[in-house]
């Protein structure tokens, strides 16, 4: 009943992909490097935003952020033997460099995007949200239907040129030019964040701001892009979502999630930048051979370690 941009994106792309990932908990071996890199990157920038909002000077905040990042990642030393070429990009050294270079490019005293301060005095950083929809699945042993929840976390809300924008920070191997930013229009996560930001802040939000960090082996570079959603597009997204979740109720009732074979080659991982579904080879096997193949080629996460839209940060 709780859905975030990750689980929705999987379901919309291919129900079988959603089943293997979210319900069964299978993860391609080596994929954890990208999640860890992204989490640490976001955490470091979040800490900086908070330190600056309470009056800490830039150099002091930067020093503390880097010190804490180094302490948290003492165990983060991905090898090429386990992670292949990804280890060259998603290394501890490149993580620290990318954080430092980003904060040198966008120090708060020079960045026109200023962290928005909420009514209670807290900086609008890492805002978790849970939004009730006006429809939902049948609730066992109860009358009627319970609401679905839309959940997630906004990296930051900023005031930019007298307008509010939600901000999302992303890392990529791709060049962050016009072609890169075009992938976010339309985009499942962007529309969800556009809905959430207006509900959380109870104020008009003009759009989204995406700060993309291209992580290369020997350098990092950054580009800022903007995305917008009109009210009629948001309503259309919600109408489509209702149909999609009703379809998923049918899959759950039948305990069968069909594959979308048109998505096998077009799937793109936001974390790795790679194309092609990680389970494509699995679906190419006879149904009776898939389970042993999955167990040999993938990690099956314990339930407590699986992606959970309700897990707080």
C-alpha positions as CSV (number, residue, x, y, z in Angstrom):
1,X,0.0,0.0,0.0
2,X,3.0,2.3,0.3
3,X,4.8,3.4,-2.9
4,X,7.8,5.5,-3.6
5,X,9.5,6.5,-6.9
6,X,11.7,3.4,-6.9
7,X,8.9,0.9,-6.5
8,X,6.6,2.7,-8.8
9,X,9.3,3.0,-11.5
10,X,9.9,-0.7,-11.4
11,X,6.2,-1.6,-11.6
12,X,5.6,0.8,-14.5
13,X,8.5,-0.5,-16.4
14,X,7.9,-4.2,-16.0
15,X,5.8,-6.1,-13.4
16,X,8.3,-9.0,-13.5
17,X,11.2,-6.7,-12.7
18,X,9.1,-5.3,-9.8
19,X,8.4,-8.8,-8.5
20,X,12.0,-9.9,-8.6
21,X,13.3,-6.7,-7.0
22,X,10.7,-5.6,-4.5
23,X,8.9,-8.8,-3.6
24,X,11.6,-11.5,-3.9
25,X,14.4,-9.2,-2.9
26,X,16.9,-10.2,-5.7
27,X,19.8,-7.8,-6.3
28,X,22.5,-8.1,-9.0
29,X,25.8,-8.9,-7.4
30,X,27.9,-5.7,-7.2
31,X,25.0,-3.3,-7.4
32,X,25.4,-2.2,-3.7
33,X,28.4,0.0,-4.6
34,X,26.1,2.4,-6.4
35,X,23.6,2.6,-3.6
36,X,26.3,3.2,-1.0
37,X,28.0,5.8,-3.1
38,X,24.7,7.7,-3.6
39,X,23.7,7.5,0.0
40,X,27.0,8.8,1.3
41,X,27.1,11.6,-1.3
42,X,23.6,12.8,-0.3
43,X,24.4,12.5,3.4
44,X,27.5,14.6,3.1
45,X,25.7,17.4,1.3
46,X,22.7,17.2,3.7
47,X,25.1,17.7,6.6
48,X,26.7,20.7,4.9
49,X,23.2,22.3,4.4
50,X,22.3,21.8,8.0
51,X,25.6,23.1,9.3
52,X,25.4,26.3,7.2
53,X,21.8,26.9,8.2
54,X,22.8,27.0,11.9
55,X,25.5,29.6,11.1
56,X,28.6,27.6,10.6
57,X,31.2,29.1,8.3
58,X,31.8,27.4,4.9
59,X,35.3,26.2,5.6
60,X,34.3,24.8,9.0
61,X,31.3,23.1,7.6
62,X,33.3,21.6,4.7
63,X,36.0,20.4,7.0
64,X,33.5,18.7,9.4
65,X,31.6,17.1,6.5
66,X,34.7,15.6,4.9
67,X,35.9,14.4,8.3
68,X,32.6,12.6,9.0
69,X,32.4,11.2,5.5
70,X,35.9,9.7,5.8
71,X,34.9,8.2,9.2
72,X,31.7,6.7,7.8
73,X,33.4,5.2,4.7
74,X,36.4,3.7,6.3
75,X,35.0,0.3,5.2
76,X,34.2,1.5,1.7
77,X,36.9,0.1,-0.6
78,X,35.3,-1.4,-3.6
79,X,37.6,-3.6,-5.7
80,X,37.5,-4.2,-9.5
81,X,37.5,-8.0,-8.7
82,X,34.1,-7.7,-7.1
83,X,32.6,-4.7,-8.9
84,X,34.3,-4.5,-12.3
85,X,34.8,-1.1,-13.9
86,X,32.3,0.5,-11.5
87,X,35.0,0.4,-8.9
88,X,37.1,2.9,-10.9
89,X,34.3,5.5,-10.8
90,X,32.5,4.8,-7.5
91,X,35.7,4.7,-5.3
92,X,36.0,6.3,-1.9
93,X,38.6,8.8,-3.3
94,X,36.2,9.9,-6.0
95,X,33.3,10.2,-3.5
96,X,35.3,12.6,-1.3
97,X,36.5,14.5,-4.3
98,X,33.0,14.9,-5.7
99,X,31.7,16.2,-2.4
100,X,34.5,18.7,-2.0
101,X,34.3,20.0,-5.6
102,X,30.5,20.3,-5.5
103,X,30.7,22.4,-2.3
104,X,33.4,24.5,-3.8
105,X,31.3,25.1,-6.9
106,X,28.1,25.8,-4.9
107,X,29.1,27.2,-1.5
108,X,26.1,28.6,0.2
109,X,27.3,32.1,0.4
110,X,27.7,32.3,-3.4
111,X,24.9,29.9,-4.5
112,X,21.7,31.8,-5.5
113,X,19.7,28.7,-4.3
114,X,19.3,29.2,-0.6
115,X,18.0,26.5,1.8
116,X,14.4,27.3,2.7
117,X,13.7,27.6,6.4
118,X,10.4,26.0,7.6
119,X,7.9,27.7,9.9
120,X,9.3,25.8,12.9
121,X,12.8,27.0,12.2
122,X,14.2,23.8,10.7
123,X,16.1,23.8,7.4
124,X,14.1,22.2,4.6
125,X,16.6,19.3,4.2
126,X,15.9,15.6,3.7
127,X,12.2,16.0,4.1
128,X,10.3,12.7,4.4
129,X,6.8,12.6,3.2
130,X,3.8,10.3,3.3
131,X,0.8,11.4,1.3
132,X,-2.6,9.6,1.4
133,X,-4.3,9.1,-1.9
134,X,-8.1,9.0,-2.2
135,X,-8.1,5.4,-3.4
136,X,-6.5,2.2,-2.2
137,X,-6.7,-1.6,-2.0
138,X,-9.3,-3.7,-0.2
139,X,-8.3,-4.1,3.4
140,X,-8.7,-7.6,4.7
141,X,-11.2,-8.0,7.6
142,X,-12.4,-4.4,7.2
143,X,-15.1,-2.7,5.3
144,X,-14.1,-0.6,2.3
145,X,-10.7,0.3,0.9
146,X,-7.7,1.7,2.7
147,X,-5.7,4.6,1.1
148,X,-2.5,4.0,-0.8
149,X,0.4,6.1,0.4
150,X,2.9,8.0,-1.7
151,X,6.2,8.2,0.2
152,X,9.7,9.5,-0.3
153,X,12.3,12.0,0.7
154,X,13.1,15.5,-0.8
155,X,16.8,16.2,-0.7
156,X,16.2,19.9,-0.1
157,X,13.9,22.8,-0.8
158,X,15.4,26.1,-1.9
159,X,14.5,29.7,-2.5
160,X,15.7,30.6,-5.9
161,X,15.0,34.0,-7.4
162,X,12.1,34.5,-5.0
163,X,10.5,31.1,-6.0
164,X,10.5,27.8,-4.2
165,X,12.1,24.7,-5.9
166,X,12.6,21.2,-4.6
167,X,16.2,20.1,-5.3
168,X,17.5,16.7,-6.1
169,X,21.2,15.8,-6.4
170,X,22.2,13.0,-8.7
171,X,25.5,11.3,-9.7
172,X,26.0,10.0,-13.2
173,X,28.7,8.8,-15.6
174,X,26.9,10.6,-18.4
175,X,27.6,14.1,-19.5
176,X,25.1,16.3,-17.8
177,X,23.9,18.4,-20.8
178,X,20.6,19.0,-22.4
179,X,20.2,15.3,-23.4
180,X,20.8,14.2,-19.8
181,X,18.2,16.5,-18.4
182,X,15.6,15.7,-21.0
183,X,15.2,12.2,-19.4
184,X,13.4,13.9,-16.5
185,X,10.5,15.1,-18.7
186,X,8.4,13.1,-18.3
187,X,9.7,11.2,-15.3
188,X,8.0,9.3,-12.5
189,X,10.2,10.6,-9.7
190,X,10.0,14.3,-10.8
191,X,6.2,14.3,-10.9
192,X,6.0,12.6,-7.5
193,X,8.4,15.2,-6.0
194,X,6.4,18.0,-7.6
195,X,3.2,16.7,-5.8
196,X,4.9,16.1,-2.5
197,X,6.7,19.5,-2.3
198,X,3.4,21.4,-2.7
199,X,1.7,19.3,0.0
200,X,4.5,19.5,2.5
201,X,5.2,23.2,2.2
202,X,1.5,24.2,1.7
203,X,2.9,26.8,-0.6
204,X,3.3,27.3,-4.4
205,X,6.4,25.5,-5.7
206,X,7.5,26.6,-9.1
207,X,9.4,23.5,-10.0
208,X,12.4,21.2,-9.5
209,X,16.1,21.8,-9.5
210,X,18.4,19.0,-10.4
211,X,22.1,19.2,-9.6
212,X,23.9,16.6,-11.6
213,X,27.4,15.4,-10.7
214,X,29.3,13.6,-13.5
215,X,31.8,11.3,-11.7
216,X,34.8,10.4,-13.9
217,X,37.9,8.5,-13.0
218,X,40.1,11.5,-12.6
219,X,37.6,14.4,-12.3
220,X,34.1,15.5,-11.4
221,X,32.0,18.1,-13.0
222,X,28.5,19.6,-12.3
223,X,25.5,21.1,-14.1
224,X,22.2,22.4,-12.8
225,X,19.0,21.9,-14.6
226,X,15.3,22.7,-14.0
227,X,12.1,20.7,-14.5
228,X,8.5,21.8,-14.2
229,X,5.1,20.2,-13.9
230,X,1.7,21.8,-14.6
231,X,-1.4,21.0,-12.5
232,X,-3.1,19.2,-15.4
233,X,0.0,17.0,-16.0
234,X,0.1,16.2,-12.3
235,X,-3.6,15.2,-12.3
236,X,-3.0,13.0,-15.4
237,X,-0.2,11.3,-13.6
238,X,-2.5,10.5,-10.7
239,X,-5.2,9.2,-13.0
240,X,-2.7,6.9,-14.7
241,X,-1.4,5.8,-11.3
242,X,-4.8,4.7,-10.1
243,X,-5.1,2.4,-13.1
244,X,-1.6,1.0,-12.7
245,X,-2.1,0.2,-9.0
246,X,-5.4,-1.5,-9.8
247,X,-3.5,-3.6,-12.3
248,X,-1.0,-4.5,-9.6
249,X,-3.8,-5.6,-7.3
250,X,-4.8,-8.1,-10.0
251,X,-1.2,-9.4,-10.2
252,X,-1.2,-9.8,-6.4
253,X,-4.5,-11.7,-6.4
254,X,-3.2,-14.1,-9.1
255,X,0.3,-14.2,-7.5
256,X,1.7,-13.7,-11.0
257,X,3.6,-10.6,-12.3
258,X,3.9,-10.7,-16.2
259,X,7.0,-9.6,-18.0
260,X,7.0,-6.6,-20.3
261,X,9.4,-7.8,-23.0
262,X,9.4,-4.4,-24.7
263,X,11.2,-3.1,-21.6
264,X,14.1,-5.6,-21.6
265,X,16.5,-3.5,-23.7
266,X,15.2,0.0,-22.8
267,X,15.5,-0.3,-19.1
268,X,17.9,2.2,-17.7
269,X,19.3,2.1,-14.1
270,X,19.5,5.6,-12.6
271,X,22.2,4.4,-10.2
272,X,24.5,2.8,-12.7
273,X,23.6,4.5,-15.9
274,X,23.5,1.1,-17.6
275,X,20.9,0.0,-20.1
276,X,19.3,-3.4,-20.3
277,X,17.3,-5.1,-17.5
278,X,19.6,-6.9,-15.0
279,X,17.1,-9.8,-15.1
280,X,17.0,-10.1,-18.9
281,X,19.1,-13.3,-18.9
282,X,16.8,-14.7,-16.3
283,X,13.6,-14.2,-18.4
284,X,15.5,-15.7,-21.3
285,X,15.6,-19.0,-19.4
286,X,12.8,-21.7,-19.3
287,X,10.5,-20.9,-16.3
288,X,11.6,-24.0,-14.5
289,X,15.3,-22.9,-14.8
290,X,14.8,-19.4,-13.5
291,X,14.9,-20.0,-9.7
292,X,18.2,-21.9,-9.7
293,X,19.7,-19.3,-12.1
294,X,18.6,-16.4,-9.8
295,X,20.1,-18.1,-6.8
296,X,23.5,-18.5,-8.5
297,X,23.7,-15.1,-10.2
298,X,22.0,-12.8,-7.8
299,X,22.0,-11.9,-4.1
300,X,18.7,-12.4,-2.3
301,X,18.4,-9.8,0.4
302,X,17.0,-10.5,3.8
303,X,13.6,-8.9,4.2
304,X,15.0,-6.3,6.7
305,X,17.6,-5.2,4.1
306,X,15.2,-4.9,1.1
307,X,14.1,-1.5,-0.2
308,X,11.2,-0.4,1.9
309,X,9.2,2.8,1.0
310,X,8.3,3.2,4.6
311,X,11.8,3.1,6.0
312,X,12.7,6.4,7.6
313,X,16.0,8.2,7.0
